[in-house]
Amino acid sequence: MTAYCMKCRAKKEMKNPKKVTMKNGKPATQGVCPKCGTKMFRIGKS
């Protein structure tokens, strides 16, 4: 799954993606940027 990395300022393929649920109950995906190691987050179904 791809997501936007705020540090690299580019869309990258997420490393170690895992499904999470936000406080409001909506689904999201959280992972790590393969280049810089920054947390990446994408809202919506995965």
C-alpha positions in Angstrom: 0.0 0.0 0.0 1.3 3.5 -0.8 1.1 6.5 1.5 2.6 10.0 1.5 5.8 10.5 3.6 5.9 13.9 5.1 9.7 13.9 5.5 10.5 12.7 2.0 7.6 14.7 0.5 6.7 11.8 -1.9 4.4 8.8 -2.1 6.2 5.6 -1.1 5.3 2.0 -0.7 4.6 1.5 3.0 6.8 -1.0 4.9 5.2 -3.1 7.7 1.6 -1.9 7.1 -0.9 -2.8 9.8 -4.6 -2.1 10.1 -5.6 0.3 12.9 -8.8 1.9 14.0 -8.9 5.6 14.8 -10.6 7.1 17.9 -13.7 7.9 15.9 -14.0 4.3 14.7 -12.8 4.8 11.1 -10.3 2.4 9.6 -6.7 3.4 8.8 -3.3 1.9 7.9 -0.1 2.7 9.7 3.4 1.8 8.5 7.0 3.0 8.1 8.7 4.8 5.2 11.3 2.4 3.7 13.8 5.3 2.9 13.8 7.4 6.1 12.0 5.3 8.7 9.3 8.0 9.5 5.8 6.8 10.5 3.3 6.8 7.6 -0.4 7.0 8.0 -3.3 6.5 5.5 -6.9 6.9 6.3 -9.5 4.6 4.8 -9.9 0.9 4.0 -6.8 -1.1 3.4 
